[in-house]
Amino acid sequence: MNDDNPPAIEPLLARLCGGEITTKDYVGYFMNEHAEELVFAQRRGEKTARLWHSDAGWEMYRVGDHSIRTDGELSGMITVANLVINRAEATWLSSCLAASRHLRQGRAS
């Protein structure tokens, strides 16, 4: 393997979750304590990011700055786009959303 050109993470994450992820996306990856995997992707100019969770069959969920909820229908549970997540997942997702906020506010390129 050539250390000057490491493999891009985006194609690996796209294969993992089955989503469309390119080098133009801000991406994040997380594995929780149960070895469940989460993938986050935000494209410049899109108002929401995409989230995939292995425990939810890799279904894609649209998420944004106010998507993480603790006051939804499932009292006491943390949810995002009708998906129940744990505190560690919420912390990771919150960090991804904060780090990519400028891309949601920018223009599409």
C-alpha positions in Angstrom: 0.0 0.0 0.0 1.3 3.4 -0.9 1.3 5.7 2.2 1.2 8.8 0.0 -2.3 7.8 -1.3 -4.3 6.1 1.4 -7.6 4.7 0.3 -10.5 7.2 0.5 -12.9 6.5 3.4 -16.0 7.6 1.5 -16.2 4.5 -0.9 -15.7 2.2 2.1 -18.5 3.8 4.1 -20.7 3.8 1.0 -20.2 0.1 0.6 -20.8 -0.5 4.3 -24.2 1.3 4.5 -25.3 1.0 0.9 -25.7 4.8 0.6 -24.4 7.3 -1.9 -21.3 8.9 -0.3 -18.7 10.7 -2.3 -15.5 12.6 -1.5 -17.6 15.8 -1.6 -19.3 14.7 1.7 -18.3 15.4 5.2 -18.4 11.9 6.7 -18.4 10.3 10.2 -18.3 6.7 11.4 -19.2 5.3 14.8 -19.4 1.9 16.4 -21.3 1.6 19.6 -20.7 -0.9 22.5 -22.9 -3.5 20.8 -20.8 -3.4 17.6 -23.6 -1.6 15.8 -22.3 0.8 13.2 -23.5 4.3 12.2 -22.5 6.4 9.2 -23.1 10.1 8.8 -22.8 12.1 5.5 -23.4 15.8 4.9 -23.2 17.3 1.4 -22.5 21.0 0.9 -25.6 23.0 0.3 -28.1 20.2 1.4 -30.3 21.3 4.3 -30.1 17.9 6.0 -27.5 15.2 6.5 -27.9 11.5 5.9 -27.6 9.0 8.7 -27.5 5.2 8.5 -27.6 2.8 11.4 -26.8 -0.9 11.1 -29.4 -1.9 13.7 -32.1 -0.2 11.6 -31.2 -2.3 8.5 -29.1 0.5 7.1 -32.2 2.6 6.3 -31.3 6.2 5.6 -32.6 8.9 7.9 -32.5 12.7 7.2 -31.1 14.6 10.1 -30.5 18.3 10.9 -29.5 20.6 13.7 -32.7 20.0 15.7 -33.3 16.4 15.0 -32.0 14.9 18.2 -34.9 14.8 20.6 -35.5 13.8 24.2 -39.1 15.0 24.4 -40.7 12.9 21.7 -43.5 10.3 22.0 -41.1 7.8 23.6 -40.7 9.5 27.0 -37.2 9.2 28.4 -35.7 8.0 25.1 -33.3 9.8 22.8 -34.6 9.8 19.2 -33.5 11.2 15.9 -35.9 11.1 12.9 -38.0 8.4 14.7 -35.0 6.2 15.4 -34.1 5.4 19.0 -30.5 6.0 19.8 -28.4 5.8 23.0 -26.5 8.7 24.7 -23.1 7.8 23.1 -24.7 7.7 19.6 -26.4 11.1 20.3 -23.2 12.6 21.4 -21.4 11.4 18.3 -24.2 12.6 16.0 -24.3 16.0 17.7 -20.6 16.4 17.0 -21.1 15.4 13.4 -23.9 17.9 13.0 -21.9 20.7 14.7 -18.8 20.0 12.5 -20.8 20.0 9.3 -23.2 22.9 10.1 -21.3 25.3 7.8 -22.0 22.9 4.9 -25.8 23.1 5.5 -25.6 26.9 5.5 -23.5 27.1 2.3 -24.5 27.0 -1.3 -24.6 23.8 -3.4 -21.5 23.5 -5.6 
